[in-house]
Amino acid sequence: MKITGSASAISTSDLSNRARQQLRLALSRIPHGRLCSYGELARQAGLPGRARWVGRQLSQLPEDTALPWHRVVNAQGRISFPVGSDQYQRQLQRLLEESSADTTGKLYWRQRRWPLHED
């Protein structure tokens, strides 16, 4: 995040609100059928090194949000929720609908990663 001007003139809540806005914008840009890690999403939002913060923010989104939170997975290309939990099943179902996973829970991380990375 680039901030100009005096740091003392910017309140913590303004920074936090601006960071959340940047995160939501970056999240909205993840294409249908693609997967992004928490760390990469943080970088895309201009917040490098804030992967855990991103995870907390996504967990606080309203259940009926239109933002594609389900496209965000951990750095190993896996769903972060405990396997078999309601949240895990909900995310997996959405990823299945976008052809980003198979019915065993395997995500197509290498094929669907966004932005495209050469491994």
Disulfide bonds with the S-S distance in Angstrom:
none
